[in-house]
Amino acid sequence: MTNYDNFYSGTASTFEKEYSDVFPSYTSLKRIGGQTFPQTANQIEEVNKLLNQGMKTVELTTLSPDIFESIPREHFKEINRLSKLTGNETTLHAPIIDPSGFTDQGWNPSAREEAERRLKDAVIRSHELNPEGNIPVTIHASSLPAGEMREGEMMVAVNQENWNFVGLRKEEREYPGGKELILPINELGRQNKEHWINSTSDLIYYQTFADRELAEAHTELGLKYEDVILGKLKRDDLRTAEEIQGYDHLEFAKTYEDRVEDHFKKIYSQAWKYGDEETREKLGEIQKEWKKGEGTTNPGLKSEMLKNSLIKFREIVVTKSPEIYKPVEEFALEHSAKTLGNVAFSSYEKFKETAPIVSVENFFPNAAFSRAEQLSNLIRESRKVFVENAVEKGISKSEAERQAEKLIGATWDVGHLNLLRKGYDEKEAEKKIMEETKRIAPFVKHVHITDNFGHADTHLPPGMGNVPVKKIMEELEKRGFSGKQIMEAGGFVQHFKVSPFPYALEAMGTPMYYAHMTPKWSDAQMMYGHYSTGYGATFPEQHFGMYGAGFSSLPTELGGQTKGAEGRRFSGTPME
């Protein structure tokens, strides 16, 4: 463990009213866990390091998909054996893969299917860590930007046709008539309306070309116009230059009409796909009219049909504006829920009652599904997908719903949550943090505990920043949470090169004994090792070295470094 003389633990002093009371009363050592170093596939070594510190719960943290793929199957089985030998429990943080299928190259259906395959593999492999049941597997909800940020200040939308992002922000614009405050939600509506105006304007423009060419053809062909339309006369049958020119105008008109028809079918399909029920009902009226003239070879009749359809279509879509541009979370919701629901059901099909828990983690506040309402919606929709899959396989709906609720939930990361502080005063920030916790509480299966100061995800041990850990955990436990609490303090280890575990035990008021009685780790710290009091490090290494009682001076046959046949173990010491 760490020498407490060398580092202040960050807890309150005994002179304060509620020293060592970061957590409600105490947190059992069995429920506290640490994370392994994520940048190595040698997770056996990482687990051993944490077990040597006395941790009873270890979370394998393999954030990179490629590193996760580099862990041999046998290692998961070996970690399970270690767990049995030490009475340890293991959880898993799955590789960071966006469940909706977004990658650096954008989004497409194949990418979503690949994300589902990789997450299925992670969850199924996790079962080997704890075959006896229900290991929590944390999956990041998303790394996408949130649909709406900073209480309506900003919004990120996605074009559902080409999957490109567009950023919308609250801003004041200057117009000839004066200033106008533009809100992101209103700008989103304008973007959608503009899409349909532009799409239909282009078609109407091309249709006027077709009408003009038809008029020219009618004038130049004269009485031969009908025969040409009916195919009785070909271009070679015409004698005058004017008639030949009229024939060419007729062909140009057909080309324009074909172009208009092709593009109209495309945008009609878009409007049907993204429109609501009312929009589809109105589009159905155009469908009926269209069928009456569909297949005609008469350019004049076709032109009339296209013109009438375009006018009606424009009126419908400009008024209702089906959502080509959609807030990114709304777009990702359907795809992410499909992935997570399928992953959980695939695991349930294979392992039944011992299936791992798919636990969806909130990311930074400006990321998709980071807020309690959006994350809750994602979990509900994922459970619906699970139930649909189960009912299709002959499982009763009530049993499917029970299993979905058991196997799909949330990992609540209090450090990510604390980043809500940006831009708010302390009282308002804490109020928002607790409101979010109350909303998500019924869904929480797993907790990540880390501390920071609300500006960066610095991963300090609890008690060293301003995360209201005690209040958050009181709220969760009041609503029935009794799961694991994983300390994420990698930043602390990186900078100070010491274990965060003693500080976490102290901050959380953890009892030294399994009987859950005093003393607690925090009590011990108040006696040993603070600035002005205490005895310093108990049994310092210099003591062992000086008097030859350290493990290094034991003979090799007993696990030391000294050869048994050579010399005396007390040789060279002041006691000689």
KEMAR-998166 format. One record per residue (C-alpha): residue number from 1; x, y, z. Coordinates in Angstrom, 1 decimal. Example, Ala and Ser with C-alpha at 12.3 -4.5 7.8 and 13.67 -1.06 7.14 Angstrom:
R, k, x, y, z
R, 1, 12.3, -4.5, 7.8
R, 2, 13.7, -1.1, 7.1
! end
This chain:
R, k, x, y, z
R, 1, 0.0, 0.0, 0.0
R, 2, 0.9, 3.7, -0.2
R, 3, 3.0, 5.6, 2.4
R, 4, 0.5, 8.1, 3.6
R, 5, 3.3, 10.4, 4.8
R, 6, 4.1, 11.2, 1.2
R, 7, 0.7, 12.1, -0.1
R, 8, -2.3, 13.9, 1.5
R, 9, -5.4, 11.7, 1.1
R, 10, -7.8, 14.4, 0.4
R, 11, -10.3, 13.7, 3.2
R, 12, -11.6, 16.0, 5.8
R, 13, -10.0, 16.4, 9.2
R, 14, -11.2, 15.2, 12.6
R, 15, -12.0, 18.8, 13.5
R, 16, -14.8, 18.9, 10.9
R, 17, -18.3, 17.8, 11.8
R, 18, -18.6, 15.0, 9.2
R, 19, -15.0, 13.8, 8.6
R, 20, -14.7, 10.6, 6.5
R, 21, -18.3, 10.9, 5.4
R, 22, -18.1, 11.1, 1.7
R, 23, -20.4, 8.1, 1.5
R, 24, -23.6, 7.6, 3.4
R, 25, -22.2, 5.5, 6.2
R, 26, -20.0, 2.8, 4.8
R, 27, -19.5, 0.9, 1.6
R, 28, -18.5, -2.7, 1.8
R, 29, -15.1, -3.7, 0.5
R, 30, -16.9, -6.4, -1.6
R, 31, -18.8, -3.7, -3.6
R, 32, -15.7, -1.5, -4.3
R, 33, -13.7, -2.3, -7.4
R, 34, -10.8, -0.9, -9.5
R, 35, -10.2, -0.9, -13.2
R, 36, -7.3, -2.5, -15.0
R, 37, -5.0, -0.5, -17.3
R, 38, -6.7, -0.4, -20.7
R, 39, -3.7, -0.1, -23.0
R, 40, -2.6, -3.7, -22.7
R, 41, -4.0, -7.1, -23.7
R, 42, -2.1, -8.7, -20.7
R, 43, -5.2, -8.3, -18.5
R, 44, -4.1, -11.3, -16.3
R, 45, -1.1, -9.2, -15.0
R, 46, -3.4, -6.2, -14.5
R, 47, -5.9, -8.3, -12.5
R, 48, -3.0, -9.7, -10.3
R, 49, -1.8, -6.1, -9.5
R, 50, -5.3, -5.2, -8.3
R, 51, -5.8, -8.4, -6.3
R, 52, -2.4, -7.8, -4.6
R, 53, -3.8, -4.5, -3.3
R, 54, -6.7, -6.3, -1.7
R, 55, -9.4, -5.4, -4.1
R, 56, -12.4, -7.8, -4.1
R, 57, -13.9, -6.5, -7.4
R, 58, -11.9, -5.9, -10.6
R, 59, -13.2, -4.4, -13.8
R, 60, -11.4, -5.4, -17.0
R, 61, -11.1, -2.2, -18.9
R, 62, -10.4, -2.8, -22.6
R, 63, -11.4, 0.4, -24.4
R, 64, -9.7, -0.4, -27.7
R, 65, -11.5, -3.0, -29.9
R, 66, -8.2, -4.1, -31.2
R, 67, -6.7, -4.7, -27.8
R, 68, -9.8, -6.6, -26.7
R, 69, -9.4, -8.8, -29.7
R, 70, -5.8, -9.5, -28.7
R, 71, -6.8, -11.1, -25.3
R, 72, -6.7, -14.9, -25.7
R, 73, -9.8, -16.9, -24.7
R, 74, -7.7, -18.8, -22.2
R, 75, -7.0, -15.6, -20.3
R, 76, -10.6, -15.0, -19.5
R, 77, -10.8, -18.5, -18.1
R, 78, -7.7, -18.0, -16.1
R, 79, -9.0, -14.8, -14.6
R, 80, -12.1, -16.7, -13.6
R, 81, -9.9, -19.2, -11.8
R, 82, -8.1, -16.4, -10.0
R, 83, -11.4, -15.0, -9.0
R, 84, -12.5, -18.3, -7.4
R, 85, -9.2, -18.6, -5.6
R, 86, -9.3, -15.1, -4.1
R, 87, -13.0, -14.6, -3.6
R, 88, -12.9, -11.8, -6.1
R, 89, -15.6, -10.8, -8.6
R, 90, -15.0, -9.5, -12.1
R, 91, -16.9, -7.0, -14.3
R, 92, -16.1, -5.9, -17.8
R, 93, -15.9, -2.6, -19.6
R, 94, -16.5, -3.5, -23.3
R, 95, -14.5, -1.9, -26.1
R, 96, -15.7, 1.6, -27.1
R, 97, -17.8, 0.9, -30.2
R, 98, -20.7, 3.2, -31.0
R, 99, -23.8, 1.0, -30.9
R, 100, -25.6, 3.0, -33.5
R, 101, -22.9, 2.2, -36.1
R, 102, -21.3, 5.6, -36.4
R, 103, -17.6, 5.5, -37.2
R, 104, -15.0, 8.1, -38.3
R, 105, -16.2, 7.5, -41.9
R, 106, -19.9, 8.3, -40.9
R, 107, -22.8, 5.9, -40.7
R, 108, -24.2, 3.2, -42.8
R, 109, -26.3, 0.0, -42.1
R, 110, -23.3, -2.3, -42.5
R, 111, -21.4, -0.4, -39.8
R, 112, -24.3, -0.8, -37.4
R, 113, -24.3, -4.6, -38.1
R, 114, -20.6, -4.8, -37.5
R, 115, -20.9, -2.9, -34.2
R, 116, -23.6, -5.4, -33.2
R, 117, -21.4, -8.4, -34.0
R, 118, -18.4, -7.0, -32.1
R, 119, -20.5, -6.1, -29.0
R, 120, -22.2, -9.5, -29.1
R, 121, -18.7, -11.1, -29.0
R, 122, -17.6, -8.9, -26.1
R, 123, -20.7, -9.8, -24.0
R, 124, -20.6, -13.5, -24.8
R, 125, -16.8, -13.7, -24.0
R, 126, -17.5, -11.9, -20.7
R, 127, -19.5, -14.9, -19.5
R, 128, -16.3, -16.8, -19.1
R, 129, -15.2, -14.3, -16.5
R, 130, -18.2, -15.3, -14.3
R, 131, -20.1, -18.3, -15.7
R, 132, -22.3, -18.4, -12.6
R, 133, -24.1, -15.3, -13.6
R, 134, -25.0, -11.8, -14.6
R, 135, -21.6, -10.1, -14.9
R, 136, -22.2, -6.4, -15.6
R, 137, -20.7, -5.4, -19.0
R, 138, -20.5, -1.7, -19.5
R, 139, -21.0, -0.4, -23.0
R, 140, -20.7, 3.3, -23.8
R, 141, -24.0, 4.7, -24.9
R, 142, -22.4, 6.8, -27.7
R, 143, -19.5, 9.1, -28.5
R, 144, -21.7, 11.1, -30.9
R, 145, -22.5, 14.8, -30.1
R, 146, -25.8, 15.2, -28.2
R, 147, -28.8, 16.2, -30.2
R, 148, -29.3, 19.3, -28.0
R, 149, -26.7, 20.9, -25.8
R, 150, -26.6, 23.6, -23.1
R, 151, -30.4, 23.9, -22.6
R, 152, -31.2, 24.7, -26.2
R, 153, -28.0, 26.7, -26.9
R, 154, -26.8, 24.3, -29.5
R, 155, -28.1, 21.3, -31.5
R, 156, -26.4, 18.7, -33.7
R, 157, -28.6, 17.2, -36.5
R, 158, -27.9, 14.5, -39.0
R, 159, -29.1, 14.4, -42.6
R, 160, -30.8, 11.0, -42.8
R, 161, -30.1, 10.6, -46.5
R, 162, -26.4, 11.2, -46.6
R, 163, -25.6, 10.9, -42.8
R, 164, -23.8, 14.3, -42.7
R, 165, -23.9, 16.4, -39.5
R, 166, -25.0, 19.9, -39.3
R, 167, -24.5, 22.2, -36.3
R, 168, -27.2, 24.6, -35.2
R, 169, -26.7, 27.3, -32.6
R, 170, -28.7, 29.9, -30.8
R, 171, -27.8, 33.3, -32.3
R, 172, -29.0, 36.8, -33.0
R, 173, -29.2, 37.7, -36.7
R, 174, -29.5, 41.0, -38.3
R, 175, -32.2, 41.4, -41.0
R, 176, -33.4, 44.5, -43.0
R, 177, -36.4, 44.6, -40.7
R, 178, -34.3, 44.4, -37.5
R, 179, -32.8, 41.7, -35.3
R, 180, -34.2, 38.2, -34.7
R, 181, -33.2, 35.6, -32.2
R, 182, -32.8, 32.2, -33.9
R, 183, -33.2, 29.1, -31.7
R, 184, -31.7, 25.8, -32.8
R, 185, -35.0, 24.0, -32.8
R, 186, -36.5, 26.6, -35.1
R, 187, -33.4, 26.5, -37.3
R, 188, -33.8, 22.7, -37.6
R, 189, -37.4, 23.2, -38.9
R, 190, -36.2, 25.8, -41.4
R, 191, -33.5, 23.4, -42.7
R, 192, -36.1, 20.7, -43.2
R, 193, -38.5, 23.1, -45.0
R, 194, -35.7, 24.5, -47.1
R, 195, -34.8, 21.0, -48.2
R, 196, -38.3, 20.4, -49.6
R, 197, -38.6, 23.8, -51.2
R, 198, -35.3, 23.3, -53.0
R, 199, -36.1, 19.8, -54.1
R, 200, -39.5, 20.7, -55.5
R, 201, -38.3, 24.0, -57.0
R, 202, -35.7, 22.1, -59.1
R, 203, -38.3, 19.7, -60.4
R, 204, -40.8, 22.5, -61.2
R, 205, -38.0, 24.3, -63.0
R, 206, -37.2, 21.3, -65.2
R, 207, -40.9, 20.7, -65.8
R, 208, -41.2, 24.2, -67.3
R, 209, -38.4, 23.2, -69.8
R, 210, -40.4, 20.1, -70.8
R, 211, -43.6, 22.3, -71.3
R, 212, -41.7, 24.8, -73.4
R, 213, -40.2, 22.0, -75.6
R, 214, -43.7, 20.5, -76.0
R, 215, -45.1, 23.9, -77.1
R, 216, -42.4, 24.3, -79.6
R, 217, -42.9, 20.8, -81.0
R, 218, -46.7, 21.3, -81.3
R, 219, -46.1, 24.5, -83.3
R, 220, -43.5, 23.1, -85.6
R, 221, -45.1, 19.7, -86.2
R, 222, -48.6, 21.2, -86.8
R, 223, -51.0, 18.5, -88.0
R, 224, -48.3, 15.8, -87.8
R, 225, -47.9, 16.3, -84.0
R, 226, -50.5, 13.5, -83.1
R, 227, -49.0, 11.0, -85.6
R, 228, -45.5, 11.6, -84.2
R, 229, -46.8, 11.1, -80.6
R, 230, -48.6, 7.9, -81.6
R, 231, -45.4, 6.6, -83.3
R, 232, -46.9, 6.6, -86.8
R, 233, -44.2, 9.0, -88.0
R, 234, -40.5, 8.7, -87.3
R, 235, -37.9, 11.4, -87.7
R, 236, -36.9, 10.1, -91.1
R, 237, -40.5, 10.4, -92.3
R, 238, -40.5, 14.2, -91.8
R, 239, -39.6, 16.4, -94.8
R, 240, -39.1, 20.0, -93.7
R, 241, -36.4, 21.4, -91.4
R, 242, -39.2, 22.8, -89.2
R, 243, -40.9, 19.4, -88.8
R, 244, -37.5, 17.8, -87.9
R, 245, -36.8, 20.5, -85.4
R, 246, -40.3, 19.9, -83.9
R, 247, -39.5, 16.2, -83.6
R, 248, -36.3, 17.1, -81.8
R, 249, -38.1, 19.4, -79.4
R, 250, -40.5, 16.6, -78.6
R, 251, -37.6, 14.3, -77.8
R, 252, -36.1, 17.0, -75.5
R, 253, -39.4, 17.3, -73.7
R, 254, -39.5, 13.5, -73.1
R, 255, -35.9, 13.7, -71.7
R, 256, -36.9, 16.5, -69.3
R, 257, -40.0, 14.6, -68.3
R, 258, -38.1, 11.4, -67.6
R, 259, -35.6, 13.4, -65.4
R, 260, -38.5, 15.0, -63.5
R, 261, -40.2, 11.7, -63.0
R, 262, -37.1, 9.9, -61.7
R, 263, -36.3, 12.7, -59.2
R, 264, -40.0, 13.0, -58.2
R, 265, -40.1, 9.3, -57.3
R, 266, -37.0, 9.7, -55.2
R, 267, -38.2, 12.7, -53.1
R, 268, -41.7, 11.2, -52.9
R, 269, -40.1, 8.1, -51.4
R, 270, -38.1, 10.3, -48.9
R, 271, -41.3, 12.1, -47.9
R, 272, -43.1, 8.8, -47.3
R, 273, -40.2, 7.4, -45.3
R, 274, -39.7, 10.4, -43.0
R, 275, -43.3, 11.7, -42.9
R, 276, -45.8, 11.1, -40.2
R, 277, -49.2, 9.3, -40.6
R, 278, -51.0, 12.5, -41.7
R, 279, -48.3, 13.2, -44.3
R, 280, -48.5, 9.6, -45.7
R, 281, -52.3, 9.9, -45.9
R, 282, -52.1, 13.0, -48.1
R, 283, -49.3, 11.5, -50.2
R, 284, -51.6, 8.5, -50.8
R, 285, -54.0, 10.8, -52.7
R, 286, -51.2, 11.7, -55.1
R, 287, -50.6, 8.0, -55.5
R, 288, -54.1, 7.4, -56.7
R, 289, -53.9, 10.2, -59.3
R, 290, -50.6, 9.1, -60.4
R, 291, -51.8, 5.5, -61.2
R, 292, -54.4, 6.9, -63.5
R, 293, -51.8, 8.3, -65.9
R, 294, -48.9, 6.0, -65.1
R, 295, -47.4, 4.3, -68.2
R, 296, -48.7, 6.9, -70.7
R, 297, -46.5, 7.6, -73.8
R, 298, -48.2, 10.8, -74.5
R, 299, -45.8, 13.6, -73.5
R, 300, -48.6, 16.1, -73.1
R, 301, -50.6, 13.8, -70.7
R, 302, -47.5, 12.9, -68.8
R, 303, -46.5, 16.6, -68.4
R, 304, -50.0, 17.3, -67.0
R, 305, -49.8, 14.4, -64.6
R, 306, -46.3, 15.5, -63.4
R, 307, -47.3, 19.1, -63.0
R, 308, -50.4, 18.4, -60.9
R, 309, -48.5, 15.9, -58.8
R, 310, -45.7, 18.3, -58.1
R, 311, -48.0, 21.1, -57.1
R, 312, -49.9, 18.9, -54.6
R, 313, -46.6, 17.3, -53.3
R, 314, -45.0, 20.7, -52.8
R, 315, -48.0, 21.9, -50.8
R, 316, -47.9, 18.8, -48.5
R, 317, -44.1, 18.7, -47.8
R, 318, -43.6, 22.4, -47.4
R, 319, -46.4, 22.5, -44.9
R, 320, -45.4, 19.4, -42.9
R, 321, -41.7, 19.2, -43.7
R, 322, -40.8, 15.5, -43.1
R, 323, -37.6, 15.3, -41.1
R, 324, -34.7, 14.9, -43.5
R, 325, -32.6, 16.6, -40.8
R, 326, -33.1, 15.0, -37.4
R, 327, -31.5, 15.6, -34.0
R, 328, -28.6, 13.1, -33.8
R, 329, -29.9, 11.4, -30.7
R, 330, -33.3, 10.7, -32.3
R, 331, -31.6, 9.3, -35.3
R, 332, -29.2, 7.2, -33.3
R, 333, -31.9, 6.0, -30.8
R, 334, -33.5, 3.5, -33.2
R, 335, -30.2, 2.1, -34.4
R, 336, -28.5, 1.9, -31.0
R, 337, -31.6, 0.3, -29.4
R, 338, -31.6, -2.3, -32.1
R, 339, -28.0, -3.1, -31.5
R, 340, -28.2, -3.2, -27.7
R, 341, -31.5, -5.2, -27.7
R, 342, -30.1, -7.8, -30.1
R, 343, -26.8, -8.1, -28.1
R, 344, -28.7, -8.7, -24.8
R, 345, -31.1, -11.2, -26.4
R, 346, -28.3, -13.1, -28.1
R, 347, -26.6, -13.5, -24.7
R, 348, -29.8, -14.5, -23.1
R, 349, -30.5, -17.1, -25.7
R, 350, -27.1, -18.6, -25.1
R, 351, -26.8, -18.4, -21.3
R, 352, -30.4, -17.9, -20.0
R, 353, -30.5, -17.0, -16.3
R, 354, -26.7, -16.5, -16.1
R, 355, -26.6, -14.1, -19.1
R, 356, -24.4, -11.0, -18.6
R, 357, -26.0, -7.6, -18.0
R, 358, -25.8, -5.1, -20.8
R, 359, -25.1, -1.9, -18.8
R, 360, -25.2, 1.3, -20.9
R, 361, -22.9, 4.1, -19.7
R, 362, -23.5, 7.9, -19.8
R, 363, -20.6, 9.7, -21.5
R, 364, -19.7, 13.4, -21.4
R, 365, -22.7, 15.8, -21.0
R, 366, -22.3, 17.0, -24.6
R, 367, -22.4, 13.4, -25.9
R, 368, -25.5, 11.6, -27.1
R, 369, -27.5, 9.7, -24.4
R, 370, -25.5, 11.3, -21.6
R, 371, -28.5, 12.9, -19.9
R, 372, -30.8, 10.8, -17.8
R, 373, -33.9, 11.3, -20.0
R, 374, -32.2, 10.3, -23.2
R, 375, -30.3, 7.4, -21.6
R, 376, -33.6, 6.1, -20.1
R, 377, -35.3, 6.3, -23.5
R, 378, -32.4, 4.3, -25.0
R, 379, -32.7, 1.6, -22.3
R, 380, -36.5, 1.4, -22.7
R, 381, -36.2, 1.1, -26.5
R, 382, -33.5, -1.6, -26.2
R, 383, -35.7, -3.6, -23.9
R, 384, -38.5, -3.4, -26.4
R, 385, -36.2, -4.8, -29.1
R, 386, -35.3, -7.6, -26.6
R, 387, -38.9, -8.4, -25.9
R, 388, -39.8, -8.4, -29.7
R, 389, -36.9, -10.9, -30.3
R, 390, -38.0, -13.1, -27.3
R, 391, -41.7, -13.2, -28.3
R, 392, -40.7, -14.2, -31.9
R, 393, -38.9, -17.2, -30.3
R, 394, -42.0, -18.3, -28.4
R, 395, -41.2, -16.7, -25.0
R, 396, -44.1, -15.2, -23.2
R, 397, -44.3, -11.4, -23.2
R, 398, -44.3, -11.2, -19.4
R, 399, -41.2, -13.4, -19.1
R, 400, -39.5, -11.5, -21.9
R, 401, -40.2, -8.1, -20.1
R, 402, -38.8, -9.5, -16.8
R, 403, -35.6, -10.7, -18.5
R, 404, -35.2, -7.4, -20.4
R, 405, -35.5, -5.4, -17.2
R, 406, -33.0, -7.7, -15.5
R, 407, -30.4, -7.7, -18.3
R, 408, -30.5, -4.2, -19.8
R, 409, -29.8, -1.2, -17.6
R, 410, -27.4, 1.7, -17.0
R, 411, -23.9, 2.3, -15.7
R, 412, -24.0, 5.7, -14.0
R, 413, -20.6, 7.4, -14.3
R, 414, -20.6, 10.1, -11.6
R, 415, -17.4, 11.7, -13.0
R, 416, -19.0, 12.2, -16.5
R, 417, -22.1, 13.5, -14.8
R, 418, -20.2, 16.1, -12.8
R, 419, -19.0, 17.8, -16.0
R, 420, -22.5, 19.3, -16.1
R, 421, -21.1, 21.9, -13.8
R, 422, -19.6, 23.9, -16.7
R, 423, -21.4, 27.2, -17.0
R, 424, -23.4, 26.9, -13.8
R, 425, -22.9, 28.2, -10.2
R, 426, -22.3, 25.5, -7.6
R, 427, -25.8, 25.3, -6.2
R, 428, -27.5, 25.2, -9.6
R, 429, -24.9, 22.6, -10.9
R, 430, -25.5, 20.3, -7.9
R, 431, -29.3, 20.6, -8.3
R, 432, -29.0, 19.5, -12.0
R, 433, -26.7, 16.6, -11.0
R, 434, -29.2, 15.3, -8.5
R, 435, -32.1, 15.7, -10.8
R, 436, -30.3, 13.6, -13.4
R, 437, -29.5, 10.9, -10.8
R, 438, -33.2, 10.7, -9.6
R, 439, -34.3, 10.2, -13.2
R, 440, -31.9, 7.5, -14.0
R, 441, -32.0, 5.7, -10.6
R, 442, -34.6, 3.0, -11.5
R, 443, -32.4, 1.8, -14.4
R, 444, -28.9, 1.8, -12.7
R, 445, -27.2, -1.6, -12.5
R, 446, -23.6, -0.5, -12.1
R, 447, -21.7, 2.6, -11.0
R, 448, -18.4, 4.2, -12.0
R, 449, -17.0, 6.4, -9.2
R, 450, -14.4, 9.0, -10.0
R, 451, -13.8, 12.5, -8.9
R, 452, -13.0, 15.8, -10.7
R, 453, -13.7, 19.5, -10.5
R, 454, -16.4, 19.7, -13.2
R, 455, -14.1, 20.9, -16.0
R, 456, -12.2, 17.8, -17.2
R, 457, -12.6, 14.1, -16.6
R, 458, -9.5, 13.9, -14.5
R, 459, -10.2, 10.5, -12.8
R, 460, -9.3, 11.3, -9.2
R, 461, -10.2, 9.0, -6.3
R, 462, -13.5, 10.0, -4.5
R, 463, -13.1, 12.8, -2.0
R, 464, -10.4, 14.7, -4.0
R, 465, -12.7, 16.8, -6.2
R, 466, -16.2, 18.2, -6.0
R, 467, -18.3, 15.3, -7.3
R, 468, -21.2, 15.0, -4.7
R, 469, -20.6, 11.2, -4.4
R, 470, -22.3, 10.9, -1.1
R, 471, -25.6, 12.5, -2.3
R, 472, -25.5, 10.6, -5.6
R, 473, -25.0, 7.2, -3.9
R, 474, -27.6, 8.0, -1.2
R, 475, -30.1, 8.7, -3.9
R, 476, -29.3, 5.5, -5.9
R, 477, -29.3, 3.3, -2.8
R, 478, -32.6, 4.8, -1.6
R, 479, -34.1, 3.6, -4.9
R, 480, -32.7, 0.1, -4.5
R, 481, -29.3, 0.1, -6.1
R, 482, -27.0, -2.5, -4.5
R, 483, -24.5, -3.2, -7.3
R, 484, -20.8, -2.8, -7.8
R, 485, -18.9, 0.6, -7.5
R, 486, -15.9, 0.7, -9.7
R, 487, -13.2, 3.3, -8.9
R, 488, -11.9, 4.9, -12.1
R, 489, -8.8, 6.8, -11.0
R, 490, -6.4, 6.2, -13.9
R, 491, -5.4, 9.9, -14.0
R, 492, -4.4, 9.8, -10.4
R, 493, -2.2, 6.8, -10.9
R, 494, -0.6, 8.4, -14.0
R, 495, 0.4, 11.6, -12.2
R, 496, 1.3, 10.4, -8.7
R, 497, 2.4, 6.8, -9.3
R, 498, 0.5, 5.4, -6.3
R, 499, -2.5, 3.3, -5.8
R, 500, -5.8, 5.1, -5.4
R, 501, -7.3, 2.2, -3.5
R, 502, -6.4, 3.3, 0.1
R, 503, -7.8, 6.7, -0.6
R, 504, -11.0, 5.3, -2.0
R, 505, -11.4, 3.1, 1.1
R, 506, -10.9, 6.0, 3.3
R, 507, -13.3, 8.3, 1.5
R, 508, -16.0, 5.7, 1.3
R, 509, -15.9, 4.9, 5.1
R, 510, -15.2, 1.3, 4.3
R, 511, -14.9, -0.9, 7.4
R, 512, -11.6, -2.8, 7.9
R, 513, -13.5, -6.0, 8.8
R, 514, -16.2, -7.9, 6.9
R, 515, -18.4, -7.7, 10.0
R, 516, -19.0, -4.0, 9.0
R, 517, -17.9, -2.7, 12.4
R, 518, -15.4, 0.0, 13.4
R, 519, -12.7, 0.9, 12.8
R, 520, -13.1, 2.1, 9.3
R, 521, -10.2, 2.9, 7.0
R, 522, -11.0, 6.6, 7.5
R, 523, -10.6, 6.2, 11.3
R, 524, -7.2, 4.6, 10.9
R, 525, -6.1, 7.5, 8.7
R, 526, -7.0, 10.0, 11.3
R, 527, -4.7, 8.3, 13.7
R, 528, -1.8, 7.4, 11.4
R, 529, -0.2, 9.5, 8.8
R, 530, -1.6, 13.0, 8.6
R, 531, 0.4, 16.3, 8.7
R, 532, 0.7, 17.0, 12.4
R, 533, -0.1, 13.7, 14.1
R, 534, 0.5, 10.0, 13.6
R, 535, 3.4, 7.7, 13.7
R, 536, 4.2, 7.8, 10.0
R, 537, 4.5, 4.7, 8.0
R, 538, 3.9, 1.5, 10.0
R, 539, 6.8, -1.0, 9.7
R, 540, 8.9, 1.1, 7.3
R, 541, 11.0, -0.7, 4.7
R, 542, 14.2, 0.7, 6.2
R, 543, 13.5, -1.1, 9.4
R, 544, 13.3, -4.4, 7.6
R, 545, 16.4, -3.7, 5.5
R, 546, 18.5, -2.5, 8.5
R, 547, 17.8, -5.6, 10.6
R, 548, 17.7, -8.2, 7.9
R, 549, 14.1, -9.1, 8.4
R, 550, 12.8, -8.2, 5.0
R, 551, 11.5, -10.8, 2.5
R, 552, 14.4, -10.0, 0.2
R, 553, 16.8, -11.5, 2.8
R, 554, 15.0, -14.8, 3.1
R, 555, 16.6, -17.8, 1.4
R, 556, 15.4, -18.5, -2.0
R, 557, 13.7, -21.8, -0.9
R, 558, 11.4, -19.6, 1.2
R, 559, 10.7, -17.0, -1.5
R, 560, 13.5, -14.6, -0.8
R, 561, 16.6, -13.5, -2.7
R, 562, 19.4, -14.9, -0.5
R, 563, 21.0, -18.3, -1.3
R, 564, 20.5, -20.6, 1.7
R, 565, 24.0, -22.0, 1.6
R, 566, 25.8, -18.6, 1.7
R, 567, 26.4, -16.6, 4.9
R, 568, 24.2, -15.6, 7.7
R, 569, 21.0, -13.6, 7.2
R, 570, 22.0, -11.1, 9.9
R, 571, 25.5, -10.6, 8.6
R, 572, 26.5, -6.9, 8.3
R, 573, 23.8, -5.4, 10.4
R, 574, 24.1, -3.3, 13.6
R, 575, 22.8, -6.3, 15.6
R, 576, 25.9, -8.4, 14.7
! end
